[in-house]
Amino acid sequence: MGVTAAVVGVIANLAVFFAVRVLFPEGISVGGLDIFALALAAVSFVLIQKLKVPIHFMVPLGAVAGMIWTLL
């Protein structure tokens, strides 16, 4: 039971770490919020949870969306 709790804690810590790095690339401040990353995460969440789009479609779709945004 203790090992399971430790694994869940490590995964949750990594999720928060990467979320902060993606949403606030220049440090935590309101002006540093990456609106595109937030919108893409929200749309992805809705597509996965409500429309049941498989993850293996969402990963390349998110990669392509990020590349297009970067090139614009």
N, C-alpha and C positions, 0 to 999 in steps of 0.2 A: 504494500500500500504506500509506503514511504517513497519507494522508487518511482511509482506512478506520479505522485504529487510533485516530485522533483523534476521529472520530465515535462509535465504540464507547465510548471513554473519556468523552466528554461525556454520552452516554446513561446509562452506568453511574453517573456522578457525580450526575446528576439523579435516578435511581432511589433512590440512597442518601439524597440530600437529602430527597426527599419521604417516603420510608419513615420517616426519623427524625422528621420534622415530624408525621406522622400517628400513629405509635406512641408518641411521647413529646411530647405537646402542651405540657407544662409544663417541658420541659427533660429532659435525659437523667438519669434516676434510676430505681431499681426501683419506687419508689412512684408515679412519674409515668407508668408504662406503661398505655396504654389497652387493657384486656383485650378489649373489644368489637371494636376495630379489628384486633387480633391474631387473634382467633377468626374474624372475617369474612374476613380475608386467607387464613387457613389453609383455611377451607371453600371459598373461591373457587378457591384453587389446586387443591384436590382435584377440584372440579367441572370445572375446565378441563382438567387434565392426565389424570385417570383416566376421567371420564365423557364427555369431549370435548364439553362444553357450549360452544356458540359464544360468542365475546366479545360480540357484539352483543346477546345475552340477559343476559350477566353484568353489563354496565355499568348498565342500568336496574334490575336486581335489587339490585345493591349500593347504588344511590342510594335506592331505596325502603326497603331495610333500614336505612340510615343515618337517613333521615327519620323512620321509625317509632321507632327507638331514641332520637332526639333529642326527639321529642314525648312519649315515655313518661316 
